[in-house]
Amino acid sequence: MALVDFIPSEGQRRIADAITAAERHTTGEICVHVTPRCRGNVMKRATRTFNRLHLYTTKRRNAVLIFVAYEDRKFAILGDTGINDVVPTGFWDGEVEELQGYLKAGRPVDGLCAIIARMGERLSQYFPGERDDENELSNEVSFDDLDDDDEPDDHNDDYGNME
């Protein structure tokens, strides 16, 4: 399945628009990355993707990645150190649960747009918007079809399953 089969072009535009709207209220940076496969631990793969995309380069270290591996039905939400240092443990649990429901229902675009809006509101409590804030990261959905077969399977991977 290609990216456009999972998130059509119009859906990708809706997600980018949702990110733009959410980031008006916060200096936080929200990114969505989609890939077909993640056979290993989804948090490890999301962390590798976070680093590969250089999301750690924001001035306040307040980027968050929504990582979705649609064929393997896994996803993760991962914040940078600036976020993790100030938010309570389990900060993204509600978003994980909400996105899981949307993904199970086959509504990925609606789910991503809904949690992006919620993330913007929640991040604004810790990282309020500033008049001269610049958009440091792209709001477009990023995609790869990299295979992660080189990663050993970690059976302790119950975070963010779509099933």
VOPA-584101 format. One record per residue: residue in one letter; y, z, x of N, C-alpha, C in turn. Coordinates in nm, 3 decimals. Layout:
N
+-----+---------+---------+---------+----------+---------+---------+---------+---------+---------+
: res : n_north :    n_up :  n_east : ca_north :   ca_up : ca_east : c_north :    c_up :  c_east :
+-----+---------+---------+---------+----------+---------+---------+---------+---------+---------+
:   A :       Y :       Z :       X :        Y :       Z :       X :       Y :       Z :       X :
...
+-----+---------+---------+---------+----------+---------+---------+---------+---------+---------+
// end
This chain:
163
+-----+---------+---------+---------+----------+---------+---------+---------+---------+---------+
: res : n_north :    n_up :  n_east : ca_north :   ca_up : ca_east : c_north :    c_up :  c_east :
+-----+---------+---------+---------+----------+---------+---------+---------+---------+---------+
:   M :  -0.118 :   0.000 :   0.085 :    0.000 :   0.000 :   0.000 :   0.125 :   0.000 :   0.089 :
:   A :   0.217 :  -0.087 :   0.061 :    0.341 :  -0.095 :   0.137 :   0.442 :   0.006 :   0.082 :
:   L :   0.545 :   0.033 :   0.161 :    0.649 :   0.126 :   0.119 :   0.707 :   0.087 :  -0.016 :
:   V :   0.734 :  -0.042 :  -0.037 :    0.796 :  -0.084 :  -0.164 :   0.704 :  -0.063 :  -0.283 :
:   D :   0.574 :  -0.050 :  -0.259 :    0.482 :  -0.017 :  -0.368 :   0.492 :   0.131 :  -0.404 :
:   F :   0.523 :   0.213 :  -0.307 :    0.537 :   0.357 :  -0.332 :   0.679 :   0.390 :  -0.377 :
:   I :   0.778 :   0.334 :  -0.307 :    0.918 :   0.353 :  -0.344 :   0.984 :   0.215 :  -0.342 :
:   P :   1.001 :   0.155 :  -0.460 :    1.064 :   0.023 :  -0.466 :   1.207 :   0.026 :  -0.409 :
:   S :   1.260 :  -0.090 :  -0.380 :    1.394 :  -0.101 :  -0.321 :   1.498 :  -0.025 :  -0.403 :
:   E :   1.494 :  -0.040 :  -0.534 :    1.590 :   0.032 :  -0.619 :   1.571 :   0.184 :  -0.604 :
:   G :   1.449 :   0.229 :  -0.592 :    1.422 :   0.371 :  -0.571 :   1.476 :   0.419 :  -0.437 :
:   Q :   1.463 :   0.334 :  -0.335 :    1.518 :   0.369 :  -0.204 :   1.669 :   0.384 :  -0.211 :
:   R :   1.734 :   0.296 :  -0.290 :    1.880 :   0.308 :  -0.308 :   1.915 :   0.437 :  -0.383 :
:   R :   1.837 :   0.470 :  -0.484 :    1.861 :   0.595 :  -0.559 :   1.849 :   0.717 :  -0.467 :
:   I :   1.750 :   0.716 :  -0.380 :    1.730 :   0.828 :  -0.287 :   1.847 :   0.837 :  -0.190 :
:   A :   1.889 :   0.724 :  -0.134 :    2.004 :   0.725 :  -0.042 :   2.129 :   0.775 :  -0.113 :
:   D :   2.149 :   0.733 :  -0.238 :    2.265 :   0.780 :  -0.316 :   2.255 :   0.930 :  -0.343 :
:   A :   2.134 :   0.979 :  -0.370 :    2.115 :   1.122 :  -0.393 :   2.148 :   1.203 :  -0.268 :
:   I :   2.109 :   1.150 :  -0.153 :    2.140 :   1.218 :  -0.027 :   2.291 :   1.220 :  -0.005 :
:   T :   2.357 :   1.108 :  -0.028 :    2.502 :   1.101 :  -0.013 :   2.570 :   1.203 :  -0.103 :
:   A :   2.528 :   1.210 :  -0.228 :    2.587 :   1.305 :  -0.323 :   2.561 :   1.449 :  -0.281 :
:   A :   2.439 :   1.480 :  -0.239 :    2.403 :   1.617 :  -0.200 :   2.482 :   1.660 :  -0.077 :
:   E :   2.503 :   1.568 :   0.017 :    2.571 :   1.603 :   0.142 :   2.722 :   1.617 :   0.125 :
:   R :   2.775 :   1.584 :   0.007 :    2.918 :   1.607 :  -0.019 :   2.950 :   1.756 :  -0.026 :
:   H :   2.848 :   1.837 :  -0.053 :    2.868 :   1.980 :  -0.075 :   2.824 :   2.065 :   0.044 :
:   T :   2.772 :   2.001 :   0.147 :    2.717 :   2.075 :   0.259 :   2.733 :   1.995 :   0.389 :
:   T :   2.739 :   2.067 :   0.499 :    2.735 :   1.999 :   0.628 :   2.591 :   1.969 :   0.668 :
:   G :   2.496 :   2.021 :   0.591 :    2.355 :   1.992 :   0.617 :   2.326 :   1.844 :   0.603 :
:   E :   2.225 :   1.799 :   0.675 :    2.184 :   1.659 :   0.674 :   2.042 :   1.651 :   0.618 :
:   I :   2.024 :   1.570 :   0.515 :    1.895 :   1.557 :   0.449 :   1.838 :   1.419 :   0.481 :
:   C :   1.714 :   1.415 :   0.525 :    1.647 :   1.289 :   0.559 :   1.513 :   1.280 :   0.488 :
:   V :   1.477 :   1.159 :   0.449 :    1.347 :   1.132 :   0.387 :   1.275 :   1.031 :   0.474 :
:   H :   1.152 :   1.065 :   0.511 :    1.069 :   0.975 :   0.590 :   0.935 :   0.957 :   0.519 :
:   V :   0.893 :   0.830 :   0.509 :    0.770 :   0.796 :   0.438 :   0.677 :   0.721 :   0.531 :
:   T :   0.551 :   0.755 :   0.523 :    0.448 :   0.687 :   0.601 :   0.321 :   0.681 :   0.515 :
:   P :   0.235 :   0.586 :   0.538 :    0.113 :   0.580 :   0.457 :   0.014 :   0.692 :   0.488 :
:   R :  -0.004 :   0.722 :   0.619 :   -0.115 :   0.810 :   0.656 :  -0.071 :   0.932 :   0.735 :
:   C :  -0.147 :   1.038 :   0.712 :   -0.138 :   1.160 :   0.793 :  -0.273 :   1.228 :   0.780 :
:   R :  -0.362 :   1.197 :   0.871 :   -0.498 :   1.250 :   0.861 :  -0.509 :   1.391 :   0.916 :
:   G :  -0.417 :   1.430 :   1.002 :   -0.418 :   1.563 :   1.060 :  -0.330 :   1.659 :   0.982 :
:   N :  -0.279 :   1.757 :   1.051 :   -0.195 :   1.860 :   0.991 :  -0.058 :   1.802 :   0.959 :
:   V :  -0.019 :   1.810 :   0.834 :    0.105 :   1.748 :   0.790 :   0.229 :   1.812 :   0.853 :
:   M :   0.228 :   1.941 :   0.879 :    0.344 :   2.005 :   0.943 :   0.357 :   1.959 :   1.088 :
:   K :   0.245 :   1.944 :   1.157 :    0.251 :   1.894 :   1.295 :   0.304 :   1.752 :   1.297 :
:   R :   0.257 :   1.669 :   1.206 :    0.304 :   1.530 :   1.200 :   0.451 :   1.525 :   1.162 :
:   A :   0.493 :   1.608 :   1.067 :    0.635 :   1.611 :   1.029 :   0.721 :   1.655 :   1.146 :
:   T :   0.673 :   1.751 :   1.224 :    0.749 :   1.798 :   1.340 :   0.761 :   1.687 :   1.444 :
:   R :   0.653 :   1.614 :   1.468 :    0.659 :   1.501 :   1.562 :   0.758 :   1.396 :   1.514 :
:   T :   0.755 :   1.369 :   1.384 :    0.847 :   1.271 :   1.326 :   0.991 :   1.319 :   1.336 :
:   F :   1.013 :   1.447 :   1.306 :    1.147 :   1.507 :   1.317 :   1.202 :   1.485 :   1.457 :
:   N :   1.119 :   1.511 :   1.557 :    1.162 :   1.494 :   1.696 :   1.179 :   1.346 :   1.734 :
:   R :   1.087 :   1.262 :   1.689 :    1.095 :   1.119 :   1.721 :   1.221 :   1.055 :   1.662 :
:   L :   1.263 :   1.104 :   1.544 :    1.384 :   1.052 :   1.479 :   1.511 :   1.121 :   1.530 :
:   H :   1.495 :   1.215 :   1.623 :    1.609 :   1.287 :   1.684 :   1.693 :   1.362 :   1.580 :
:   L :   1.627 :   1.420 :   1.481 :    1.698 :   1.494 :   1.377 :   1.755 :   1.625 :   1.431 :
:   Y :   1.712 :   1.666 :   1.547 :    1.761 :   1.789 :   1.611 :   1.898 :   1.768 :   1.677 :
:   T :   1.955 :   1.651 :   1.666 :    2.081 :   1.623 :   1.736 :   2.206 :   1.655 :   1.655 :
:   T :   2.192 :   1.709 :   1.535 :    2.312 :   1.741 :   1.457 :   2.387 :   1.856 :   1.521 :
:   K :   2.517 :   1.856 :   1.503 :    2.605 :   1.953 :   1.567 :   2.565 :   2.098 :   1.533 :
:   R :   2.527 :   2.121 :   1.409 :    2.493 :   2.257 :   1.364 :   2.343 :   2.282 :   1.359 :
:   R :   2.264 :   2.185 :   1.402 :    2.117 :   2.194 :   1.396 :   2.071 :   2.225 :   1.253 :
:   N :   2.133 :   2.155 :   1.156 :    2.104 :   2.184 :   1.015 :   2.054 :   2.061 :   0.939 :
:   A :   1.966 :   1.988 :   1.003 :    1.900 :   1.875 :   0.935 :   1.771 :   1.925 :   0.870 :
:   V :   1.735 :   1.859 :   0.763 :    1.608 :   1.888 :   0.696 :   1.537 :   1.755 :   0.671 :
:   L :   1.407 :   1.755 :   0.696 :    1.325 :   1.636 :   0.678 :   1.229 :   1.657 :   0.561 :
:   I :   1.227 :   1.560 :   0.471 :    1.124 :   1.552 :   0.368 :   1.030 :   1.442 :   0.416 :
:   F :   0.909 :   1.480 :   0.451 :    0.810 :   1.389 :   0.509 :   0.700 :   1.366 :   0.406 :
:   V :   0.673 :   1.240 :   0.373 :    0.571 :   1.207 :   0.272 :   0.473 :   1.107 :   0.331 :
:   A :   0.344 :   1.141 :   0.328 :    0.235 :   1.050 :   0.366 :   0.161 :   1.015 :   0.237 :
:   Y :   0.201 :   0.903 :   0.175 :    0.159 :   0.876 :   0.038 :   0.013 :   0.838 :   0.023 :
:   E :  -0.047 :   0.766 :   0.115 :   -0.188 :   0.731 :   0.098 :  -0.279 :   0.853 :   0.115 :
:   D :  -0.242 :   0.943 :   0.204 :   -0.322 :   1.064 :   0.224 :  -0.277 :   1.179 :   0.135 :
:   R :  -0.176 :   1.152 :   0.052 :   -0.130 :   1.246 :  -0.051 :  -0.089 :   1.381 :   0.007 :
:   K :  -0.007 :   1.376 :   0.113 :    0.044 :   1.496 :   0.178 :   0.195 :   1.484 :   0.195 :
:   F :   0.260 :   1.598 :   0.203 :    0.402 :   1.598 :   0.232 :   0.442 :   1.732 :   0.292 :
:   A :   0.561 :   1.733 :   0.353 :    0.614 :   1.856 :   0.413 :   0.765 :   1.853 :   0.407 :
:   I :   0.824 :   1.971 :   0.405 :    0.968 :   1.987 :   0.416 :   0.992 :   2.073 :   0.539 :
:   L :   1.075 :   2.023 :   0.629 :    1.093 :   2.087 :   0.759 :   1.241 :   2.094 :   0.792 :
:   G :   1.291 :   2.215 :   0.816 :    1.431 :   2.235 :   0.855 :   1.444 :   2.258 :   1.003 :
:   D :   1.561 :   2.224 :   1.057 :    1.590 :   2.246 :   1.199 :   1.618 :   2.394 :   1.222 :
:   T :   1.634 :   2.430 :   1.349 :    1.649 :   2.571 :   1.387 :   1.774 :   2.634 :   1.327 :
:   G :   1.882 :   2.558 :   1.312 :    2.003 :   2.614 :   1.253 :   1.981 :   2.661 :   1.110 :
:   I :   1.897 :   2.592 :   1.038 :    1.862 :   2.631 :   0.902 :   1.764 :   2.747 :   0.906 :
:   N :   1.658 :   2.731 :   0.983 :    1.553 :   2.832 :   0.986 :   1.602 :   2.968 :   1.036 :
:   D :   1.707 :   2.968 :   1.118 :    1.761 :   3.093 :   1.170 :   1.836 :   3.174 :   1.064 :
:   V :   1.880 :   3.110 :   0.956 :    1.963 :   3.181 :   0.858 :   1.903 :   3.193 :   0.718 :
:   V :   1.805 :   3.112 :   0.686 :    1.747 :   3.118 :   0.551 :   1.624 :   3.210 :   0.551 :
:   P :   1.591 :   3.266 :   0.435 :    1.473 :   3.353 :   0.429 :   1.344 :   3.273 :   0.442 :
:   T :   1.238 :   3.342 :   0.481 :    1.105 :   3.281 :   0.486 :   1.071 :   3.228 :   0.348 :
:   G :   1.010 :   3.111 :   0.346 :    0.971 :   3.050 :   0.218 :   1.087 :   2.984 :   0.146 :
:   F :   1.196 :   2.958 :   0.216 :    1.316 :   2.902 :   0.155 :   1.288 :   2.773 :   0.078 :
:   W :   1.200 :   2.689 :   0.127 :    1.173 :   2.560 :   0.064 :   1.055 :   2.565 :  -0.034 :
:   D :   0.997 :   2.680 :  -0.059 :    0.878 :   2.688 :  -0.145 :   0.900 :   2.627 :  -0.284 :
:   G :   1.015 :   2.653 :  -0.344 :    1.044 :   2.598 :  -0.476 :   1.051 :   2.447 :  -0.474 :
:   E :   1.111 :   2.393 :  -0.369 :    1.120 :   2.248 :  -0.356 :   0.982 :   2.186 :  -0.334 :
:   V :   0.899 :   2.253 :  -0.256 :    0.763 :   2.205 :  -0.233 :   0.688 :   2.199 :  -0.366 :
:   E :   0.696 :   2.305 :  -0.444 :    0.626 :   2.310 :  -0.572 :   0.679 :   2.203 :  -0.668 :
:   E :   0.812 :   2.189 :  -0.674 :    0.870 :   2.090 :  -0.764 :   0.832 :   1.948 :  -0.723 :
:   L :   0.842 :   1.916 :  -0.594 :    0.808 :   1.783 :  -0.547 :   0.660 :   1.755 :  -0.571 :
:   Q :   0.576 :   1.854 :  -0.551 :    0.433 :   1.836 :  -0.573 :   0.406 :   1.792 :  -0.717 :
:   G :   0.476 :   1.854 :  -0.813 :    0.458 :   1.817 :  -0.953 :   0.499 :   1.673 :  -0.981 :
:   Y :   0.612 :   1.633 :  -0.927 :    0.657 :   1.495 :  -0.945 :   0.561 :   1.396 :  -0.880 :
:   L :   0.515 :   1.427 :  -0.760 :    0.424 :   1.335 :  -0.691 :   0.291 :   1.324 :  -0.764 :
:   K :   0.240 :   1.434 :  -0.814 :    0.115 :   1.430 :  -0.891 :   0.131 :   1.345 :  -1.016 :
:   A :   0.250 :   1.347 :  -1.074 :    0.277 :   1.270 :  -1.196 :   0.309 :   1.124 :  -1.165 :
:   G :   0.310 :   1.085 :  -1.037 :    0.339 :   0.948 :  -1.000 :   0.486 :   0.912 :  -1.010 :
:   R :   0.574 :   1.010 :  -0.993 :    0.718 :   0.989 :  -1.004 :   0.788 :   1.030 :  -0.873 :
:   P :   0.756 :   0.963 :  -0.762 :    0.812 :   1.006 :  -0.634 :   0.963 :   0.995 :  -0.625 :
:   V :   1.021 :   0.889 :  -0.679 :    1.166 :   0.872 :  -0.669 :   1.238 :   0.980 :  -0.747 :
:   D :   1.194 :   1.005 :  -0.871 :    1.256 :   1.111 :  -0.951 :   1.244 :   1.246 :  -0.880 :
:   G :   1.127 :   1.272 :  -0.824 :    1.105 :   1.399 :  -0.755 :   1.191 :   1.414 :  -0.631 :
:   L :   1.197 :   1.310 :  -0.551 :    1.278 :   1.316 :  -0.429 :   1.425 :   1.333 :  -0.465 :
:   C :   1.474 :   1.259 :  -0.563 :    1.614 :   1.273 :  -0.603 :   1.644 :   1.413 :  -0.656 :
:   A :   1.553 :   1.469 :  -0.734 :    1.574 :   1.603 :  -0.790 :   1.578 :   1.709 :  -0.680 :
:   I :   1.485 :   1.705 :  -0.587 :    1.486 :   1.810 :  -0.485 :   1.597 :   1.789 :  -0.383 :
:   I :   1.637 :   1.666 :  -0.361 :    1.750 :   1.641 :  -0.272 :   1.876 :   1.705 :  -0.330 :
:   A :   1.898 :   1.687 :  -0.460 :    2.014 :   1.748 :  -0.524 :   2.007 :   1.900 :  -0.511 :
:   R :   1.890 :   1.954 :  -0.535 :    1.873 :   2.100 :  -0.523 :   1.893 :   2.148 :  -0.380 :
:   M :   1.844 :   2.072 :  -0.284 :    1.861 :   2.107 :  -0.143 :   2.009 :   2.111 :  -0.107 :
:   G :   2.085 :   2.012 :  -0.154 :    2.228 :   2.010 :  -0.127 :   2.297 :   2.135 :  -0.178 :
:   E :   2.262 :   2.177 :  -0.300 :    2.319 :   2.300 :  -0.357 :   2.280 :   2.422 :  -0.274 :
:   R :   2.154 :   2.431 :  -0.240 :    2.106 :   2.549 :  -0.167 :   2.160 :   2.553 :  -0.025 :
:   L :   2.166 :   2.438 :   0.041 :    2.220 :   2.434 :   0.177 :   2.369 :   2.469 :   0.179 :
:   S :   2.441 :   2.436 :   0.070 :    2.585 :   2.463 :   0.067 :   2.615 :   2.613 :   0.072 :
:   Q :   2.519 :   2.697 :   0.036 :    2.537 :   2.842 :   0.045 :   2.545 :   2.887 :   0.191 :
:   Y :   2.476 :   2.818 :   0.278 :    2.469 :   2.855 :   0.419 :   2.555 :   2.762 :   0.506 :
:   F :   2.569 :   2.639 :   0.462 :    2.643 :   2.537 :   0.536 :   2.735 :   2.464 :   0.440 :
:   P :   2.844 :   2.530 :   0.398 :    2.933 :   2.466 :   0.301 :   2.996 :   2.338 :   0.357 :
:   G :   3.030 :   2.249 :   0.266 :    3.094 :   2.125 :   0.307 :   3.229 :   2.151 :   0.371 :
:   E :   3.267 :   2.063 :   0.458 :    3.397 :   2.070 :   0.525 :   3.467 :   1.937 :   0.507 :
:   R :   3.598 :   1.942 :   0.496 :    3.676 :   1.821 :   0.470 :   3.651 :   1.712 :   0.575 :
:   D :   3.642 :   1.750 :   0.700 :    3.628 :   1.651 :   0.807 :   3.483 :   1.634 :   0.855 :
:   D :   3.389 :   1.677 :   0.772 :    3.248 :   1.664 :   0.811 :   3.209 :   1.518 :   0.817 :
:   E :   3.141 :   1.480 :   0.923 :    3.093 :   1.343 :   0.935 :   2.944 :   1.338 :   0.904 :
:   N :   2.902 :   1.224 :   0.851 :    2.761 :   1.202 :   0.823 :   2.694 :   1.170 :   0.956 :
:   E :   2.612 :   1.261 :   1.006 :    2.553 :   1.247 :   1.139 :   2.423 :   1.168 :   1.141 :
:   L :   2.355 :   1.162 :   1.027 :    2.226 :   1.094 :   1.020 :   2.225 :   0.995 :   0.903 :
:   S :   2.146 :   0.892 :   0.914 :    2.137 :   0.792 :   0.809 :   2.086 :   0.854 :   0.679 :
:   N :   2.138 :   0.806 :   0.568 :    2.091 :   0.850 :   0.437 :   1.981 :   0.759 :   0.382 :
:   E :   1.948 :   0.655 :   0.455 :    1.845 :   0.561 :   0.412 :   1.706 :   0.622 :   0.434 :
:   V :   1.612 :   0.588 :   0.347 :    1.474 :   0.630 :   0.364 :   1.421 :   0.563 :   0.490 :
:   S :   1.363 :   0.641 :   0.580 :    1.299 :   0.582 :   0.698 :   1.150 :   0.568 :   0.672 :
:   F :   1.088 :   0.475 :   0.740 :    0.948 :   0.442 :   0.714 :   0.880 :   0.403 :   0.844 :
:   D :   0.755 :   0.440 :   0.856 :    0.672 :   0.386 :   0.963 :   0.530 :   0.372 :   0.912 :
:   D :   0.454 :   0.292 :   0.981 :    0.312 :   0.279 :   0.947 :   0.227 :   0.317 :   1.067 :
:   L :   0.278 :   0.414 :   1.144 :    0.204 :   0.462 :   1.260 :   0.077 :   0.532 :   1.216 :
:   D :  -0.027 :   0.512 :   1.291 :   -0.154 :   0.579 :   1.263 :  -0.161 :   0.704 :   1.350 :
:   D :  -0.202 :   0.813 :   1.291 :   -0.207 :   0.939 :   1.368 :  -0.351 :   0.978 :   1.400 :
:   D :  -0.438 :   0.879 :   1.420 :   -0.578 :   0.909 :   1.452 :  -0.595 :   0.985 :   1.583 :
:   D :  -0.493 :   0.981 :   1.668 :   -0.503 :   1.053 :   1.795 :  -0.489 :   1.204 :   1.776 :
:   E :  -0.446 :   1.246 :   1.660 :   -0.431 :   1.388 :   1.632 :  -0.561 :   1.445 :   1.576 :
:   P :  -0.611 :   1.555 :   1.630 :   -0.732 :   1.615 :   1.573 :  -0.705 :   1.668 :   1.434 :
:   D :  -0.803 :   1.658 :   1.347 :   -0.787 :   1.707 :   1.212 :  -0.783 :   1.859 :   1.213 :
:   D :  -0.686 :   1.915 :   1.148 :   -0.669 :   2.060 :   1.136 :  -0.695 :   2.096 :   0.990 :
:   H :  -0.802 :   2.163 :   0.965 :   -0.841 :   2.190 :   0.826 :  -0.754 :   2.296 :   0.760 :
:   N :  -0.667 :   2.361 :   0.834 :   -0.574 :   2.457 :   0.776 :  -0.448 :   2.382 :   0.735 :
:   D :  -0.463 :   2.290 :   0.640 :   -0.355 :   2.197 :   0.605 :  -0.337 :   2.192 :   0.454 :
:   D :  -0.313 :   2.306 :   0.391 :   -0.297 :   2.307 :   0.248 :  -0.151 :   2.304 :   0.205 :
:   Y :  -0.058 :   2.283 :   0.298 :    0.084 :   2.275 :   0.266 :   0.114 :   2.137 :   0.215 :
:   G :   0.168 :   2.128 :   0.095 :    0.218 :   2.003 :   0.044 :   0.116 :   1.896 :   0.015 :
:   N :   0.007 :   1.931 :  -0.053 :   -0.086 :   1.829 :  -0.099 :  -0.042 :   1.782 :  -0.236 :
:   M :  -0.054 :   1.653 :  -0.260 :   -0.014 :   1.597 :  -0.389 :  -0.121 :   1.616 :  -0.495 :
:   E :  -0.236 :   1.664 :  -0.457 :   -0.348 :   1.674 :  -0.550 :  -0.349 :   1.807 :  -0.622 :
+-----+---------+---------+---------+----------+---------+---------+---------+---------+---------+
// end
